[in-house]
Amino acid sequence: MESRHARLAKGCARLFKRNFEGSPSFGDLNDLDVEMRSLINQANIPRDELAVLAYVREKGDWALLTTGRLRWAHAGAQEEILLDDISIVVSKDLDQAGSKDRGTLVIYNQQQLRREVRLEDGYPVMGFWNLIKHLKKEH
């Protein structure tokens, strides 16, 4: 019998492939080149979770969405938030009127603590936003 996490990951893969195109630095973990995958593997995701979407800008700048959490690094410092703890996720340009900082996700947890995940404008930010909302709905 297929696990809940496997079903979530398959649903996300279908949604991603229908709406976005992969690139060497953004997409399904299998779409990334070997160097990018090795950087993401340093995130040490729990065994019961599956990687859904990955983005790598450079060695210390990446994001990984799993079936249970969003983990990211900026300038080498890693952070994470469980999907169950996310209350709101928006693109920064929608969160702050007139913001020129496109490509940043703004995430609020249940206590309304604001966190930012720096991505790239376009497919990366929209892909993460879309799939986080999808996973939240399915959780």
MIKOLDREN-640715 format. One record per residue (C-alpha): y, x, z; residue number from 1. Coordinates in nm, 2 decimals, decimal comma, padded with zeros to 4 digits, always signed. Each point is the difference from the previous one (the first is absolute). Last residue first. Layout:
N
@yy:Y; xx:X; zz:Z; k:NUM
...
% end
This chain:
139
@yy:+01,78; xx:-00,22; zz:+00,51; k:139
@yy:+00,01; xx:-00,15; zz:-00,36; k:138
@yy:+00,37; xx:-00,08; zz:+00,01; k:137
@yy:+00,09; xx:+00,34; zz:+00,14; k:136
@yy:-00,22; xx:+00,16; zz:-00,27; k:135
@yy:+00,20; xx:-00,18; zz:-00,28; k:134
@yy:+00,34; xx:+00,08; zz:+00,16; k:133
@yy:-00,11; xx:+00,37; zz:+00,04; k:132
@yy:-00,12; xx:-00,01; zz:-00,36; k:131
@yy:+00,32; xx:-00,13; zz:-00,15; k:130
@yy:+00,23; xx:+00,23; zz:+00,20; k:129
@yy:-00,22; xx:+00,31; zz:-00,08; k:128
@yy:+00,00; xx:-00,08; zz:-00,37; k:127
@yy:+00,37; xx:-00,08; zz:-00,01; k:126
@yy:+00,10; xx:+00,33; zz:+00,16; k:125
@yy:-00,24; xx:+00,20; zz:-00,22; k:124
@yy:+00,06; xx:-00,19; zz:-00,32; k:123
@yy:+00,38; xx:+00,02; zz:-00,01; k:122
@yy:+00,20; xx:+00,21; zz:+00,24; k:121
@yy:-00,19; xx:+00,29; zz:+00,16; k:120
@yy:-00,13; xx:+00,01; zz:+00,36; k:119
@yy:+00,17; xx:+00,06; zz:+00,33; k:118
@yy:-00,15; xx:-00,21; zz:+00,28; k:117
@yy:+00,26; xx:-00,12; zz:+00,25; k:116
@yy:-00,05; xx:-00,14; zz:+00,35; k:115
@yy:+00,18; xx:-00,28; zz:+00,19; k:114
@yy:-00,12; xx:-00,11; zz:+00,34; k:113
@yy:+00,00; xx:-00,38; zz:-00,01; k:112
@yy:-00,24; xx:-00,03; zz:+00,30; k:111
@yy:-00,27; xx:-00,13; zz:-00,23; k:110
@yy:+00,06; xx:+00,29; zz:-00,24; k:109
@yy:+00,27; xx:+00,02; zz:-00,27; k:108
@yy:-00,06; xx:+00,19; zz:-00,32; k:107
@yy:+00,26; xx:+00,12; zz:-00,24; k:106
@yy:-00,14; xx:+00,13; zz:-00,32; k:105
@yy:+00,21; xx:+00,27; zz:-00,18; k:104
@yy:+00,01; xx:+00,03; zz:-00,38; k:103
@yy:+00,36; xx:-00,09; zz:-00,04; k:102
@yy:+00,25; xx:+00,17; zz:+00,23; k:101
@yy:+00,32; xx:-00,11; zz:-00,18; k:100
@yy:+00,04; xx:-00,28; zz:+00,25; k:99
@yy:+00,25; xx:-00,27; zz:-00,11; k:98
@yy:-00,14; xx:-00,26; zz:+00,24; k:97
@yy:-00,23; xx:+00,16; zz:+00,25; k:96
@yy:-00,35; xx:-00,15; zz:+00,03; k:95
@yy:-00,03; xx:-00,08; zz:-00,37; k:94
@yy:+00,07; xx:+00,36; zz:-00,10; k:93
@yy:-00,22; xx:+00,11; zz:+00,28; k:92
@yy:-00,31; xx:-00,18; zz:-00,15; k:91
@yy:-00,14; xx:-00,24; zz:+00,25; k:90
@yy:-00,29; xx:-00,02; zz:+00,25; k:89
@yy:+00,01; xx:-00,24; zz:+00,30; k:88
@yy:-00,23; xx:-00,06; zz:+00,30; k:87
@yy:-00,22; xx:+00,31; zz:-00,02; k:86
@yy:-00,22; xx:+00,05; zz:+00,31; k:85
@yy:-00,32; xx:-00,15; zz:-00,16; k:84
@yy:+00,04; xx:+00,24; zz:-00,29; k:83
@yy:-00,02; xx:+00,29; zz:+00,25; k:82
@yy:+00,29; xx:+00,24; zz:-00,02; k:81
@yy:-00,01; xx:+00,37; zz:-00,08; k:80
@yy:+00,21; xx:+00,32; zz:+00,03; k:79
@yy:-00,05; xx:+00,35; zz:-00,12; k:78
@yy:+00,26; xx:+00,28; zz:+00,01; k:77
@yy:-00,04; xx:+00,24; zz:-00,29; k:76
@yy:+00,35; xx:-00,05; zz:-00,15; k:75
@yy:-00,09; xx:-00,37; zz:-00,03; k:74
@yy:-00,35; xx:-00,11; zz:+00,06; k:73
@yy:-00,16; xx:-00,35; zz:-00,03; k:72
@yy:-00,27; xx:-00,22; zz:+00,15; k:71
@yy:-00,02; xx:-00,38; zz:-00,07; k:70
@yy:-00,28; xx:-00,17; zz:+00,19; k:69
@yy:-00,32; xx:-00,21; zz:-00,01; k:68
@yy:-00,12; xx:-00,04; zz:-00,36; k:67
@yy:+00,16; xx:+00,34; zz:-00,08; k:66
@yy:+00,35; xx:+00,08; zz:-00,14; k:65
@yy:+00,07; xx:+00,37; zz:-00,03; k:64
@yy:+00,35; xx:+00,16; zz:-00,04; k:63
@yy:+00,11; xx:+00,35; zz:-00,09; k:62
@yy:+00,26; xx:+00,26; zz:+00,06; k:61
@yy:-00,11; xx:+00,33; zz:+00,16; k:60
@yy:-00,18; xx:+00,15; zz:-00,31; k:59
@yy:+00,20; xx:-00,18; zz:-00,27; k:58
@yy:+00,08; xx:-00,35; zz:-00,12; k:57
@yy:-00,34; xx:-00,14; zz:+00,07; k:56
@yy:-00,07; xx:-00,37; zz:-00,01; k:55
@yy:-00,33; xx:-00,18; zz:+00,10; k:54
@yy:-00,14; xx:-00,35; zz:-00,02; k:53
@yy:-00,30; xx:-00,17; zz:+00,14; k:52
@yy:-00,18; xx:+00,25; zz:+00,22; k:51
@yy:-00,29; xx:-00,16; zz:+00,19; k:50
@yy:-00,03; xx:-00,05; zz:+00,37; k:49
@yy:-00,31; xx:+00,01; zz:+00,22; k:48
@yy:-00,02; xx:+00,38; zz:-00,01; k:47
@yy:+00,36; xx:+00,04; zz:+00,14; k:46
@yy:+00,25; xx:+00,17; zz:-00,23; k:45
@yy:+00,03; xx:+00,38; zz:+00,05; k:44
@yy:+00,35; xx:+00,04; zz:-00,17; k:43
@yy:-00,11; xx:+00,34; zz:-00,12; k:42
@yy:-00,19; xx:-00,17; zz:-00,27; k:41
@yy:+00,34; xx:-00,10; zz:-00,15; k:40
@yy:+00,08; xx:+00,37; zz:-00,07; k:39
@yy:-00,35; xx:+00,06; zz:-00,15; k:38
@yy:+00,05; xx:-00,30; zz:-00,23; k:37
@yy:+00,33; xx:+00,14; zz:-00,13; k:36
@yy:-00,17; xx:+00,33; zz:-00,09; k:35
@yy:-00,29; xx:-00,17; zz:-00,17; k:34
@yy:+00,21; xx:-00,22; zz:-00,22; k:33
@yy:+00,06; xx:-00,36; zz:+00,11; k:32
@yy:-00,16; xx:-00,29; zz:-00,18; k:31
@yy:-00,29; xx:-00,01; zz:+00,25; k:30
@yy:+00,24; xx:-00,06; zz:+00,29; k:29
@yy:+00,12; xx:-00,31; zz:-00,18; k:28
@yy:+00,36; xx:+00,05; zz:-00,11; k:27
@yy:+00,29; xx:+00,24; zz:+00,01; k:26
@yy:+00,04; xx:+00,38; zz:-00,06; k:25
@yy:-00,20; xx:+00,06; zz:-00,33; k:24
@yy:+00,10; xx:-00,35; zz:-00,12; k:23
@yy:-00,15; xx:-00,35; zz:+00,03; k:22
@yy:+00,14; xx:-00,30; zz:-00,17; k:21
@yy:+00,10; xx:-00,31; zz:+00,19; k:20
@yy:-00,05; xx:-00,38; zz:+00,00; k:19
@yy:-00,36; xx:-00,09; zz:-00,10; k:18
@yy:-00,15; xx:+00,34; zz:+00,12; k:17
@yy:+00,18; xx:-00,04; zz:+00,34; k:16
@yy:-00,12; xx:-00,36; zz:+00,05; k:15
@yy:-00,36; xx:+00,08; zz:-00,09; k:14
@yy:+00,01; xx:+00,31; zz:+00,22; k:13
@yy:+00,14; xx:-00,20; zz:+00,29; k:12
@yy:-00,27; xx:-00,26; zz:-00,03; k:11
@yy:-00,27; xx:+00,28; zz:+00,00; k:10
@yy:+00,16; xx:+00,16; zz:+00,31; k:9
@yy:+00,00; xx:-00,33; zz:+00,19; k:8
@yy:-00,36; xx:-00,07; zz:-00,09; k:7
@yy:-00,10; xx:+00,35; zz:+00,11; k:6
@yy:+00,19; xx:-00,04; zz:+00,33; k:5
@yy:-00,18; xx:-00,33; zz:+00,07; k:4
@yy:-00,33; xx:+00,17; zz:-00,06; k:3
@yy:-00,23; xx:-00,09; zz:-00,29; k:2
@yy:-00,35; xx:-00,13; zz:+00,10; k:1
% end
